[in-house]
Amino acid sequence: MFYRKSGHRDMADIHVYTARKLNDMAVSMEKLAKSLDEGNTAGRSLTREDGLAAMQMAGAMVCGDCSRCNLYSDSEKEDSYYLYYLLRAFEQKGTVDYDDMPRLFRETCKRQKDYVGQLNRNLGRATMNLTWKNRFLESRDTVITQFRELAVILEEFARQMEHAVDVTEEKEQAVRKAFWRRHMVIDKMLILEYDGSRREAFVTVRTSNGRCVMSKDAAEYLGDAMGNSQWTVARDSKAVINRQFATIRFVEEGAYRVMWGVARAAKSGEQVSGDSYTFCQNGPGQAVMSLSDGMGSGEAAADESRQVIELAEELLSAGYTPRAALKLVNTVLLLAGEEQHPATVDLCCIDLYTGVLEIMKMGAVATYIVNESGVEFLEASQTPAGVFSQAEPVLMSRKLWEDNQVIMVSDGILEALPGEDKEQVMKEYLEDITWKNPQETADQILEFAMSFSRENRDDMTVLTAGIWKSARRD
């Protein structure tokens, strides 16, 4: 009585159709990015044409019919070294002095002050135009990067959907029985398996007794029917199942779980720490731990680092890869205003299905990994975010196993330690301590760093994460 035709084949066909449409969209995004990128030659300095235009305008405004020095006509020659020298002198000092002008000009020109003043104004305008042009091109680069990253996201999603294995028939009867016993009727169902390990279920269901059932409880019933596995409700699904049919998406949880810990202290004399951090779980498959140290300390540094952390978290939640997310964060900081607001970025992403850790760094200090063979620290000398438009995040990857721990620290922690090789000092300390839960470990590390000075010379933050195998229900 509980069984009826599921229609899962229709849902599977729609899945394949959707995958193909997504792949078409990915190809279109990549073509659009390529068309925008063609001819993208942003000038980063004044050109020969800019210099000649500035000299021609100065001559028209000041010289009139005078041709004593022939400054402009000499500079028009292809092998003119002086024009190159003039532009570089202006870029370095922001002005052209009398000493930068040719000897013939200094000896024969009767309106030297007027000419040099007009030349500086013209070069200043050219520099301003160049700044706006480069800012526009940087904005275009950001759009191109987003198009390309969206193409990658769509292409990967389409690949997963096309290669997903439909395992509905194997589990359908057991799932229908489990839901029927809890007074829920299933109309349609689709269970897909990705890469031979991760599973996802789409269940169109309603209650049969007029009452409501929490979707998270339905996830437990599904897990029982699927062989004592652990499932959760996708964030884009309804939280409550009622008398109206609705499709709920359930996702199988990863093989690993993560516990967090944090300990922090502000710089002495400051009420607020300039470090910002976050722990989040993007669905059941990815855990993210990030730390950003804003320039300086106090409220201003806290605002800068918080902006970096929140933006990176939003991009990762949207499906961006860690590298693409940090590149976009860097570009946003560059385009935010005239002033530079550099901030270090330290990002750890843990795949809870495989236990693979990806570490992305921009200007951040070493990250420590505690495993069965000891303590390893990973470091990368890199410019902070918001300084250079072409800054590239440094990517490092490691496989984590059960009982491994990851420790991230801000530079205030390392700077407080004695000796020249502070990373090695921290490594030796971590090798000697008794390991506890992540929170106690974070407190212990902060206490160790603070023990070397009466005052905190910088903001201090310690983030810890421990990884364990997920427990299965009996």
KOLDRENTOR-724775 format. One line per field, with one value per residue (C-alpha): x, y, z. Coordinates in steps of 0.25 Angstrom, whole numbers. Example, Ala and Ser with C-alpha at 12.3 -4.5 7.8 and 13.67 -1.06 7.14 Angstrom:
<recs>
px	49;55 $
py	-18;-4 $
pz	31;29 $
</recs>
This chain:
<recs>
px	0;12;18;14;21;32;34;49;53;46;54;67;64;62;75;83;76;79;94;95;88;98;110;105;104;119;123;116;122;136;134;129;141;150;144;145;160;164;172;173;186;185;197;203;212;212;215;223;210;206;220;219;205;209;221;213;202;212;219;205;202;216;225;217;226;239;248;261;262;254;250;238;243;256;247;238;250;249;263;260;266;262;247;248;257;246;235;242;247;232;228;238;237;223;229;239;250;259;271;263;262;272;284;280;266;273;282;273;258;253;240;246;237;224;228;232;220;211;218;216;201;200;207;199;186;192;195;181;175;184;180;165;168;175;164;154;163;164;149;148;159;150;138;146;151;136;132;143;141;126;129;138;127;116;125;128;114;110;120;116;101;105;113;104;99;84;83;68;63;73;68;54;45;53;52;37;35;42;35;21;23;25;12;19;15;26;21;35;49;63;75;89;103;115;129;125;124;115;100;89;74;62;49;35;28;16;10;-2;-8;-9;3;16;30;43;51;64;56;53;67;69;59;65;79;73;67;80;88;91;97;96;89;85;75;81;81;72;61;48;50;36;29;14;1;5;15;29;42;53;68;76;91;99;109;124;133;139;135;142;143;148;155;159;167;170;175;175;188;191;183;173;158;156;165;169;169;156;153;142;138;127;122;118;108;112;124;133;138;145;154;159;167;171;180;176;187;190;181;168;154;160;168;156;147;157;160;145;142;152;146;132;134;143;132;121;129;132;118;114;123;136;149;158;168;157;151;164;167;153;155;169;162;151;160;168;156;150;156;169;175;181;175;185;180;186;177;179;169;167;157;155;148;139;137;152;159;168;172;174;182;182;190;192;203;199;209;211;200;203;198;199;199;204;218;219;217;219;218;214;218;218;224;213;208;195;182;179;193;196;185;193;195;194;189;199;192;197;190;191;183;177;174;167;172;180;179;181;186;186;192;193;206;204;206;219;225;223;232;247;258;261;254;240;233;243;241;226;228;236;226;215;223;225;211;200;189;175;162;163;158;168;179;176;176;189;196;191;196;210;211;207;217;229;224;216;209;203;211;201;187;188;179;180;170;170;162;162;157;151;143;128;121;111;98;96 $
py	0;9;7;15;18;27;35;35;32;45;53;46;51;65;64;60;71;81;77;79;93;97;92;101;112;110;110;123;129;125;131;144;145;142;153;163;159;161;174;175;183;192;203;203;216;228;225;232;238;243;251;256;261;268;275;279;285;293;298;303;310;316;316;322;323;321;309;312;299;290;281;275;272;266;257;252;244;229;229;240;236;249;247;234;240;252;242;233;246;251;237;236;250;255;267;271;281;291;281;271;279;279;288;296;298;304;313;319;318;332;326;314;315;316;304;295;299;296;283;278;281;274;261;262;261;250;242;245;239;227;225;225;216;206;206;203;192;186;186;179;169;166;163;154;146;145;140;130;125;124;116;106;105;102;92;84;84;79;69;63;63;56;45;43;29;27;17;20;6;0;8;13;2;3;19;18;8;17;29;22;17;32;36;42;39;40;44;44;41;42;37;40;35;44;39;26;31;44;43;52;50;58;54;59;57;61;56;47;50;65;68;74;67;74;72;69;58;52;53;43;34;34;31;18;14;16;7;15;26;41;51;65;75;84;99;102;93;94;92;86;76;78;73;79;72;78;74;73;71;62;61;50;56;54;43;53;63;76;82;97;105;120;128;143;155;170;178;185;198;194;190;183;173;176;161;155;140;131;116;111;99;101;89;76;74;86;92;106;113;127;137;152;162;176;187;193;190;195;198;202;189;181;187;183;169;167;171;162;150;153;154;142;134;139;135;121;119;122;111;119;112;117;123;130;135;141;147;154;159;165;172;178;183;190;196;200;214;222;218;204;195;183;171;157;145;131;121;106;98;83;74;65;54;52;59;67;81;92;105;118;129;144;150;141;134;119;109;97;82;72;58;44;47;60;75;81;96;102;116;125;139;147;161;164;166;179;184;179;175;163;157;142;134;122;109;97;84;72;60;59;47;44;52;61;76;89;102;115;128;143;149;155;141;138;152;150;137;138;135;138;126;128;118;107;111;109;96;91;96;88;76;76;79;69;70;73;77;88;99;95;95;109;114;107;113;127;126;121;133;143;138;145;159;167;175;170;177;173;166;151;140;125;116;101;90;75;65;52;41;42;33;24;20;6 $
pz	0;3;-11;-23;-36;-33;-46;-42;-57;-61;-50;-54;-69;-64;-56;-69;-77;-66;-66;-81;-80;-69;-78;-89;-80;-75;-90;-92;-80;-84;-98;-92;-83;-95;-103;-92;-90;-104;-106;-91;-90;-78;-78;-65;-68;-77;-91;-102;-108;-94;-93;-107;-105;-92;-99;-111;-102;-94;-107;-112;-99;-97;-108;-120;-132;-124;-129;-122;-114;-123;-111;-117;-131;-125;-116;-128;-133;-130;-123;-114;-100;-94;-95;-88;-77;-76;-73;-63;-56;-55;-50;-39;-33;-38;-45;-55;-50;-57;-55;-63;-76;-87;-86;-99;-93;-80;-88;-99;-93;-88;-82;-75;-63;-71;-80;-69;-61;-73;-76;-61;-62;-75;-70;-57;-65;-73;-61;-55;-68;-67;-53;-57;-69;-61;-50;-61;-67;-53;-51;-65;-60;-48;-57;-66;-54;-49;-63;-63;-49;-51;-64;-56;-45;-55;-63;-51;-46;-60;-60;-46;-50;-64;-57;-45;-43;-41;-29;-26;-29;-19;-7;-12;-5;8;8;5;17;26;23;22;37;41;33;21;7;-4;-18;-25;-22;-28;-21;-28;-24;-28;-30;-23;-9;-8;-9;-10;-10;-15;-9;-12;1;9;23;23;36;36;45;42;42;43;31;40;46;32;29;41;35;22;28;35;22;14;24;36;29;33;25;26;20;9;13;1;5;14;29;31;23;24;16;3;-6;-6;-11;0;-4;6;6;12;22;20;26;35;46;51;65;66;77;77;87;85;92;87;87;100;101;90;93;80;73;59;55;50;48;44;45;36;29;14;14;19;10;13;26;26;36;32;39;35;41;38;36;50;62;68;61;47;46;51;40;29;34;36;22;16;24;21;6;6;13;4;-9;-4;0;-14;-20;-23;-21;-10;-20;-28;-15;-10;-24;-24;-10;-13;-25;-17;-7;-18;-24;-11;-11;-13;0;1;12;12;21;22;18;23;18;22;14;19;10;20;10;7;18;9;14;5;10;3;8;5;14;25;35;36;38;47;44;56;50;54;49;57;54;41;38;24;21;9;7;0;-1;7;0;-5;-10;-24;-34;-39;-25;-26;-14;-10;-10;-1;1;11;14;28;36;49;61;53;57;49;56;50;57;54;53;68;73;66;68;83;83;86;77;62;56;62;54;59;73;71;65;76;86;79;79;94;99;103;93;98;91;81;90;102;91;86;101;104;91;94;109;104;95;105;115;109;111;121;110;96;85;75;74;76;71;71;63;65;58;60;50;54;47;48;57;50;57;62 $
</recs>
